[in-house]
Amino acid sequence: MVETRLSNLFQKLLPHRLWVQVGFLALWLDPLALRLHQVCGPVFHCYACPLSAFACPIGVIAQFGGLHLFPFLAVGLLVVVGGLVGSLLCGWACPFGLLQDLAAKVPTRKIHLPAWTGHLRYVMLVGTVLLVPYVWGESHPLFVCRVCPAGGLEAAVPNVVTQALTGKPIAWPSPAKLAIVGAFLVTIVFIRRPWCRVLCPLGAIFSLFNKVSALFLRVDRGRCSECQRCRKLCPYDIQPDASPNDLRCIRCLECTRCGPGALNLETVLDRGTGPAVRPSGALL
């Protein structure tokens, strides 16, 4: 299989992935103070954050559900992005993912999560984003924005700090919100991307496209030496050689650094570059 230009590009960017994430962060933090909250962004970022350029697609879907309306623009955006790149934005552009990646650099012994915990994202999506808003509305304690750590860190904490600095009465978050934020801050030091891997409803949506998106990972069985180095490189305990487009994959692309170069990022336009295996196991 001939390496594609896209694969070569990401190989060059991979050592600088953290800086790519920082670059996207500058976009999500509304550098021009436009506050385009009528437009959804494709990443997990609370719209209530004082530095949020776009609306959170998950928050919009939940709020529309409470109104018994269908959020065509938000869902359309996620379908288009997911259909094109799957969960690539999770690994390269999400600001909440960047926070967890930075916390993971703290030198602590990391806890490995069993594979089944990844299914909890779909429970979170169906329960707190779809079912609870539709049946009980925004006032329910399990409404997604009430249990979301991003809302606590990006909105509640800045509001408390601002109130304290300006001498205004402090409106403290609820004990439940404080507990959620505290648990999240502790967990991200010992588990790599716990929110993304276990509870993120946006990641759950994008993951559904991993096996069918226009951009995907392929394994060249001719190059693969079965050394399983890709499994050691994967920070999230996935077996890329066996399931290169696993639903749990956030497409950080660390696995493509395997010595033989058996894993490559391709698109549907690259068909015919040689025999390789897609997730179904069929030759392309």
Buried (B, 14 or more C-beta within 10 A) or exposed (E): BEBBEBBEEBBEEBEEBEEBBEEBBEBBBBEEEEBBBEEBBBBBBBBBBEBBBBBBBBBBBBBBBBEEEEBEBBBEBBEEBBBBBBBBBBBBBBBBBBBBBEBBEEEEEEEEBEBEBBEBBBEBBEBBBBBBBBEEBBEBEEBBBBBBBBBBBBBBBBBBEEBEEEEEEEEEBEEEBBEBBEEBBEBBBBBBBBBBBBBBBBBBBBBBBBBBBEBBBBBBBEBBEEEBBBBEBBBBBBBBBBBBBBBBBBBBBBBBBBEBBBBBBBBEEBEEBBEBBBBEEEEB
